[in-house]
Structure formats: structure tokens, C-alpha cells
Amino acid sequence: MNFQIETTSFCNLTCPECPNRIMERKRQFMTDEVWDTILNKYVVPYKHVNSYLNNPTLIPHKDGEPLLNKNLSSLLSRAAKLVPDMGISIYSHGLLLKRSFIEFLGSLPNPTRLLVSFHFFNYDGTENDYTSTTEVLKDCVHNYKPDNLEVIFVSHLVPPMTSDRLNKWKDSWDKEVSTGKLTVHANVAINPWTGLIENATVHHGGCPYNDFHSMFFGATGNVIACCMDLEEEIVFGNVMKDDPEKMVGTVRAFYAAQKRREVNHKVCYDCFGIPKQQVDLIQLSGVKA
């Protein structure tokens, strides 16, 4: 089982391929109490549920930039003590990365992935300066790459990014790729984020999580349907007040219904390829989202 946990819903960028910039729910940081409850009542007892699908992984990120949470290292240290065998995946835009954090990741017993998504442009076309981040990352892959750390870079073909510039960026890391220390993707696949991103190039054709290989937690401890539910339209309960076993059963039943293509929530319509005209008719018919 993978556990995707929103340690913060804040982000300091406004990337065109990410809906965080239009999020209306309150932005906040996850408290220690909520984090520890998720670890003890969900991650530890349920990490091997459906583990045949993938290796159990802890992902301290959903709709925000995890490195904005100044408590992130402490949260991960507590997770490492409880589940040292689980994978940890850090998704970050990288602009706040310091060598000290990479060294911290190297001190963990967990197999760890650092996935840096280079977002060169904001939605208004302004450019983000990756000079210092590139220096930190080159130092990492040249001089200090912990044995437990897999490093992956990606950037996206989203205007005003051009194919030529994207390929030049990818080629600039070729030497490190050839040594096996790094994987780099020039990504032309843009997630539609349940219809919120207009220039999307990926279409799911159904629920991408219907095998119940992941659980998702918002910053307040809400158990939600998936990482693309930006506004938490589908909330099964909250870890601070609801029974974990009952909650897991509710989530399992939800995904089983998705597998049968029983689509009753508007946040799911885009993944199933339901046209907007049909969505409007569903809404008019009184189906509650």
C-alpha cells in the first residue's frame, strides 16, 4: 500500500500544469498529531495491504511543496523509526533544496527517491531561477549520492516551455545519466487533474486507483479518494475521529464501485471520460457529488 500524505497544501509557485494555484480550500500545514496518527493507525497496520501491486511507499506530498514544511525532516525521522523497510518518495520543485536535506535523506534506513520536478515557468509566464538548485543537485550526483537514494528529474512541455529548450535541459544532464546516478525525463504527458488543466495530454479512461494500492490523506487528516481531488470533494472521514478499520473498508468499497464504473462524484467524471454535456445532465438530474 502506498500512503500519500499532504504535509502541507502551501506552494510558492503557480505552475500552469498544477491546479494548486486555483485551490479554494484553506491552505495549512499538517500537525504532528495528525501525522503520528496516520503513521500509527494506518501506515503501520495497513502497509502490506495489496502489497503485491507495488512496494509500500510513503509520499509526504499531495497538493503542496513539502519542503515548505520546516518540520519535514522530523516527520520523516519518526516514520523511519516505525517503518524502516518502507520506501519514501519526495516530490519537490527543488527550489528550496539544500545539501543538508539530501544528507538527511541519506541518513535514513529507507530506500528513498528524490523526484525533482523542474518548473521553469509560472502560469503568468514569469520564470523561476534554478541556478542554485542545479548547483546543489550537481554536487549531489557528482560528489555525494547516498546509497539509499535514487534521484529522478523531470520537466514538462507546457507553454511557454519549448521542445528545443526542454531537450537542451535534458541533454545537460546526460553525463550524470550515463553514470547511472540519475534518471531524467522530458515529460510531454500532462495530467488533466480531473478537468482542471486545459492543455492536458493524458486521459485515464477510468479510475487510476481502483486496485486500491494507495490511500490519500489531506493536511487536516481527512481520508480522501485520490491525489487529484483538489478541493477534497470526496471525504470518507478523518483520522482523528473515525475508526481506521471502518475507514479502510469504506475506501475499499469506493474503489470497488469505481472498478464497476459506478461513477457518482463529479471529481471522477473527467477520469472516466464523461463529456461535459453529460456531466451537466447528471448534475441536473440531482446526483450528488
C-alpha positions in Angstrom: 0.0 0.0 0.0 1.2 3.5 -0.8 0.3 6.4 1.5 0.2 9.8 0.0 0.1 12.4 2.8 -0.3 16.1 2.4 2.2 17.5 4.8 1.4 21.0 3.5 -1.1 22.4 1.0 1.0 25.6 0.5 3.1 26.1 -2.6 5.3 29.1 -3.5 4.9 28.5 -7.3 1.9 28.9 -9.7 2.8 26.3 -12.3 0.5 26.0 -15.4 0.4 22.2 -15.1 -0.6 22.2 -11.5 -4.0 23.2 -10.0 -2.6 24.4 -6.7 -2.8 28.0 -7.9 -6.6 27.8 -8.1 -7.2 25.8 -4.9 -10.0 27.3 -2.8 -9.8 25.2 0.4 -7.8 26.6 3.3 -4.0 26.1 3.0 -2.3 24.7 6.0 0.5 22.5 7.4 -0.2 19.1 8.8 0.2 18.9 12.6 2.5 16.4 14.4 -0.6 14.9 16.0 -2.3 14.2 12.6 1.0 12.8 11.1 1.6 10.5 14.0 -2.0 9.2 14.0 -1.7 8.4 10.3 1.6 6.6 10.9 0.4 4.5 13.8 -3.2 3.8 12.8 -2.9 3.5 9.0 0.7 3.1 7.7 2.0 0.6 10.2 -1.1 -1.8 10.3 -2.0 -1.5 6.6 1.2 -1.1 4.7 1.1 -4.6 3.4 -2.5 -4.4 2.0 -2.3 -5.1 -1.7 1.5 -5.0 -1.4 1.7 -7.4 -4.3 0.9 -4.5 -6.6 3.9 -2.4 -5.6 6.4 -1.9 -2.8 4.8 0.0 0.1 5.8 3.7 -0.2 5.3 6.8 1.9 4.8 10.0 0.0 4.8 13.2 2.1 3.2 15.3 -0.6 -0.1 15.9 -2.3 -1.1 19.5 -3.3 1.8 21.5 -1.8 5.5 21.8 -1.8 6.7 19.5 1.0 10.0 21.4 1.6 7.9 24.4 2.8 7.1 22.4 5.9 10.1 23.2 8.1 9.1 20.1 10.2 9.5 17.7 7.3 12.8 16.1 8.5 11.3 15.4 11.9 8.2 13.9 10.4 10.3 11.6 8.2 12.6 10.6 11.0 9.6 9.4 13.0 8.3 7.5 10.0 11.7 5.9 9.5 11.7 4.6 13.1 8.3 3.0 12.7 8.6 1.6 9.1 12.3 1.5 8.2 11.5 -1.0 5.4 9.1 1.2 3.5 10.1 3.3 0.6 10.0 7.1 0.9 9.4 9.3 -2.2 10.0 13.0 -2.0 8.3 15.0 -4.8 9.5 18.6 -4.9 10.0 21.5 -7.4 13.5 21.7 -5.9 13.9 25.4 -5.5 14.2 25.0 -1.7 16.6 22.1 -1.8 19.8 22.2 0.3 22.6 19.7 0.6 21.8 19.3 4.3 18.4 17.9 3.3 19.9 15.5 0.8 22.4 14.4 3.5 19.4 13.9 5.9 17.7 11.6 3.3 21.0 9.7 3.1 20.9 9.1 6.8 17.5 7.3 6.7 17.3 3.5 6.6 14.6 3.6 4.0 15.1 3.2 0.3 14.4 6.8 -0.8 13.5 8.5 -4.1 14.1 12.2 -4.7 11.9 13.3 -7.6 12.6 16.9 -8.6 10.1 18.4 -11.0 11.7 21.4 -12.7 9.0 24.0 -13.1 10.8 26.7 -15.1 7.7 28.9 -15.7 4.7 30.1 -13.6 1.2 30.4 -15.0 1.7 34.1 -15.8 4.9 33.3 -17.8 7.4 34.5 -15.3 10.4 32.3 -15.0 11.8 30.5 -11.9 15.6 30.6 -11.4 17.0 27.1 -11.0 20.7 28.2 -10.8 21.3 27.4 -7.1 19.1 24.3 -7.2 21.2 23.0 -10.2 24.4 23.6 -8.3 23.1 21.6 -5.3 21.9 18.8 -7.5 25.1 18.6 -9.5 27.0 18.4 -6.2 24.7 15.6 -5.1 25.1 13.4 -8.2 28.8 14.2 -8.7 30.1 14.2 -5.2 27.5 12.9 -2.8 24.8 10.5 -3.7 23.8 8.3 -0.7 23.5 4.6 -1.5 19.8 4.6 -0.4 18.9 7.5 -2.7 17.5 7.3 -6.2 17.5 10.6 -8.0 14.9 11.4 -10.7 14.5 14.7 -12.6 11.6 15.7 -14.8 10.4 18.8 -16.6 7.2 19.3 -18.6 6.4 20.6 -22.1 3.9 23.3 -21.0 3.9 26.7 -22.7 5.9 28.9 -22.7 8.4 25.9 -22.4 9.5 24.8 -25.9 10.6 21.4 -27.1 14.0 22.7 -28.0 14.7 24.2 -24.6 13.3 21.1 -22.8 15.6 18.8 -24.8 18.6 21.0 -24.1 17.8 20.9 -20.4 17.6 17.1 -20.6 20.8 16.8 -22.6 22.6 18.9 -20.0 22.3 16.0 -17.5 23.3 13.3 -19.9 26.7 12.7 -18.4 25.2 12.0 -15.0 22.5 9.8 -16.6 25.2 7.7 -18.3 26.9 7.0 -14.9 23.7 5.5 -13.6 23.4 8.1 -10.9 20.4 9.9 -12.3 17.2 9.4 -14.4 15.9 12.4 -16.4 12.5 12.7 -18.1 11.4 15.4 -20.6 7.7 14.9 -20.0 5.1 15.7 -22.6 2.3 13.9 -20.6 0.3 16.5 -18.7 -2.3 15.3 -16.2 -5.8 16.7 -16.6 -6.3 16.9 -12.8 -10.0 16.0 -13.2 -10.5 18.5 -15.9 -8.8 21.5 -14.2 -5.9 21.6 -16.6 -7.0 22.6 -20.1 -3.8 21.6 -22.0 -3.7 18.1 -20.6 -2.4 15.3 -22.8 -3.2 12.3 -20.6 -6.6 10.7 -20.3 -7.2 7.9 -17.9 -10.4 6.2 -19.2 -11.3 5.1 -15.7 -10.2 5.3 -12.1 -6.3 5.0 -12.0 -6.5 3.9 -8.3 -9.3 1.3 -8.5 -6.9 -1.5 -7.5 -6.8 0.1 -4.0 -3.0 0.3 -4.0 -3.0 3.8 -2.4 -4.6 5.8 0.4 -4.7 9.6 0.4 -4.7 12.0 3.4 -5.3 15.7 3.4 -3.4 18.2 5.6 -6.2 18.1 8.3 -6.3 14.3 8.4 -9.2 13.8 6.0 -9.1 10.5 4.2 -9.9 11.3 0.6 -10.3 9.5 -2.7 -7.2 10.4 -4.7 -4.4 12.8 -5.3 -6.4 14.7 -7.9 -9.3 15.6 -5.6 -8.0 19.2 -5.2 -10.9 20.5 -3.1 -11.5 17.3 -1.1 -14.9 16.8 -2.6 -14.8 13.1 -1.6 -14.1 12.7 2.1 -14.5 9.3 3.8 -13.8 10.6 7.3 -10.9 11.9 9.4 -8.1 10.0 11.1 -8.6 12.0 14.3 -12.1 10.8 15.0 -13.0 7.8 12.7 -12.2 4.1 13.1 -9.4 3.0 10.8 -10.7 -0.4 10.0 -14.1 1.0 9.1 -12.4 3.8 7.0 -10.3 1.3 5.1 -13.4 -0.7 4.4 -15.2 2.4 3.1 -12.3 3.3 0.8 -12.1 -0.3 -0.5 -15.8 -0.3 -1.3 -15.5 3.1 -3.1 -12.7 1.7 -5.3 -14.7 -1.5 -6.0 -17.6 0.7 -7.2 -15.1 2.6 -9.5 -14.0 -0.7 -10.9 -17.6 -1.4 -11.8 -17.7 2.0 -13.3 -20.3 3.3 -10.9 -19.4 7.0 -11.1 -21.3 9.1 -8.6 -18.9 12.0 -7.9 -18.2 14.9 -10.3 -14.4 14.8 -9.4 -14.3 11.4 -11.0 -16.1 12.3 -14.3 -13.1 13.5 -16.2 -11.0 10.4 -15.4 -13.9 8.3 -16.8 -14.1 10.4 -19.9 -17.6 11.6 -19.3 -18.2 14.6 -21.7 -19.1 17.9 -20.1 -22.5 17.9 -21.6 -23.3 14.6 -20.0 -21.8 15.9 -16.7 -24.3 18.8 -16.8 -27.2 16.5 -17.3 -26.0 14.3 -14.4 -25.9 17.4 -12.2 -29.3 18.5 -13.3 -30.7 15.0 -12.5 -29.8 15.5 -8.9 -26.9 13.1 -8.5 -24.8 14.5 -5.6 -21.1 15.0 -5.9 
